[in-house]
Amino acid sequence: MGQMGDLLVRLYDLPEMAAEARVIAAGITLRRALPPERHVVTAWVRHHFGEDWVSEVKMAMSQQPVTCWLAVRDGELLGFACHDATAKGFFGPTGVAETARGRGIGEALLITTLRGMREAGYAYAVIGDPGPVEFYQKRLDALLIPGSSPGLYKGMLHSPKPA
């Protein structure tokens, strides 16, 4: 987890992101996950990002409608983004396979998921304790929430690291 704190994003003022069109033009589909895909998505997240995110993805996959979005090309999962997984109004977790990074997939998933939050009635989103703070501030004019570190995650238990 980062040390800066949470970020606040205005969903009513989302920017256009060229990455979304680039990703779609490259044959990548951005879509809401389907409940029957839960085992596939959670196995992929476990493999690429670890057990802690699996719990959040399971929560997002258990809601109706599902609050997990996917980037898929030719039946291959390349990345995911969730909202309302840790808390209502929170964006994340999100990740892109290491082999698929640098193509704008993360940025496209970000804007797709935030648009989904706006359509669900949220005016603001919280990005909880993000790692790449500059990524979000540059793309979304996100504001640091004062006093939000460690915030919601204070005292959170983690899976033991493999020996």
C-alpha positions in Angstrom: 0.0 0.0 0.0 1.1 3.6 -0.7 1.8 6.2 2.0 0.2 9.3 0.6 -3.5 8.6 1.1 -6.7 8.3 -0.9 -7.6 10.2 -4.0 -10.9 11.8 -4.9 -12.1 11.9 -8.5 -15.0 14.0 -9.9 -17.1 11.5 -11.9 -19.3 14.3 -13.3 -16.2 15.8 -15.0 -14.4 12.8 -16.5 -12.0 13.5 -19.3 -11.9 11.9 -22.7 -9.1 9.3 -22.9 -7.5 8.5 -26.2 -6.3 5.2 -24.8 -9.9 3.8 -24.8 -10.2 4.2 -28.6 -6.6 2.9 -29.1 -7.4 -0.3 -27.1 -10.7 -0.9 -28.9 -9.0 -0.3 -32.3 -6.4 -3.0 -31.3 -9.2 -5.5 -31.0 -9.5 -5.4 -27.2 -13.0 -5.6 -25.7 -13.7 -3.6 -22.6 -16.7 -5.0 -20.8 -18.4 -5.8 -17.5 -17.5 -9.3 -16.3 -20.1 -12.0 -16.1 -20.9 -13.9 -12.9 -20.0 -17.3 -14.5 -16.5 -16.0 -15.2 -15.8 -15.5 -11.5 -13.6 -18.5 -11.2 -11.6 -17.6 -14.3 -11.1 -14.0 -13.3 -10.2 -14.8 -9.7 -7.6 -17.4 -10.8 -6.1 -14.9 -13.2 -5.9 -12.2 -10.5 -4.4 -14.7 -8.1 -1.7 -15.7 -10.6 -0.8 -12.1 -11.6 -1.4 -10.1 -8.5 -1.8 -12.3 -5.4 -4.3 -13.4 -2.9 -5.3 -10.1 -1.3 -6.8 -8.8 -4.5 -8.7 -12.0 -5.0 -11.0 -11.2 -2.1 -11.8 -7.8 -3.5 -12.5 -9.3 -7.0 -14.8 -11.9 -5.5 -16.8 -9.2 -3.8 -17.0 -7.2 -7.1 -18.0 -10.4 -9.0 -20.7 -11.2 -6.4 -22.7 -8.0 -6.8 -25.5 -7.5 -9.2 -24.7 -5.9 -11.5 -21.1 -7.1 -11.4 -18.7 -4.2 -10.5 -15.6 -5.8 -12.2 -14.6 -4.7 -15.7 -12.4 -6.7 -18.1 -10.1 -6.1 -21.0 -10.2 -9.2 -23.3 -8.8 -10.0 -26.7 -9.4 -13.3 -28.5 -10.6 -15.0 -25.3 -7.5 -13.9 -23.3 -7.9 -11.8 -20.2 -5.4 -8.9 -20.3 -6.6 -6.7 -17.4 -9.3 -5.9 -14.9 -10.7 -3.0 -12.8 -13.2 -3.1 -10.0 -15.3 -0.7 -8.0 -17.4 -1.1 -4.9 -15.1 -4.0 -3.8 -13.5 -2.7 -0.6 -16.1 0.0 0.1 -19.0 1.7 -1.7 -17.7 4.4 -4.0 -14.1 3.0 -4.1 -12.3 2.3 -7.4 -9.9 -0.6 -7.4 -8.2 -3.0 -7.4 -7.1 -2.8 -11.0 -4.3 -4.5 -12.9 -2.9 -5.4 -16.3 -0.9 -8.5 -17.2 2.8 -7.6 -17.3 3.0 -8.8 -20.9 0.2 -6.4 -21.9 1.4 -3.2 -20.2 2.3 -0.1 -22.1 -0.7 -0.3 -24.5 -3.1 1.9 -22.7 -5.2 -1.0 -21.3 -5.0 0.3 -17.7 -6.0 3.8 -18.7 -8.9 2.4 -20.8 -10.1 0.2 -17.9 -9.9 3.2 -15.6 -12.1 5.4 -17.6 -14.6 2.6 -18.5 -14.9 1.6 -14.8 -15.3 5.3 -13.6 -17.9 5.8 -16.3 -19.7 2.7 -14.9 -19.6 4.3 -11.4 -21.1 7.5 -12.8 -23.8 5.6 -14.5 -24.5 3.8 -11.2 -25.3 7.2 -9.6 -22.0 8.2 -8.0 -20.8 11.8 -8.3 -17.3 11.0 -6.9 -15.0 8.0 -6.7 -12.3 7.4 -4.1 -9.2 5.7 -5.3 -8.0 4.0 -2.1 -4.4 4.2 -1.3 -3.2 4.1 -4.9 0.4 3.1 -5.8 0.9 5.3 -8.9 -0.6 8.5 -7.5 0.9 10.6 -10.4 -0.9 8.3 -13.0 -4.3 9.2 -11.5 -3.5 12.9 -10.8 -2.3 13.5 -14.4 -5.2 11.7 -16.1 -8.1 12.6 -13.8 -7.1 15.8 -11.9 -7.6 13.6 -8.8 -7.3 15.3 -5.4 -5.4 13.9 -2.4 -7.8 13.5 0.5 -6.1 15.0 3.6 -5.6 12.7 6.5 -6.6 9.6 4.5 -3.5 7.5 5.1 -3.7 4.8 6.3 -7.4 5.3 6.1 -9.8 2.4 5.5 -6.9 -0.1 5.3 -5.5 0.6 8.8 -4.7 -2.7 10.5 -5.7 -4.9 7.5 -4.6 -8.5 7.7 -2.6 -9.9 4.7 -2.0 -13.3 3.4 1.4 -14.7 4.5 4.1 -14.5 1.9 5.1 -17.9 0.5 8.4 -19.2 2.1 
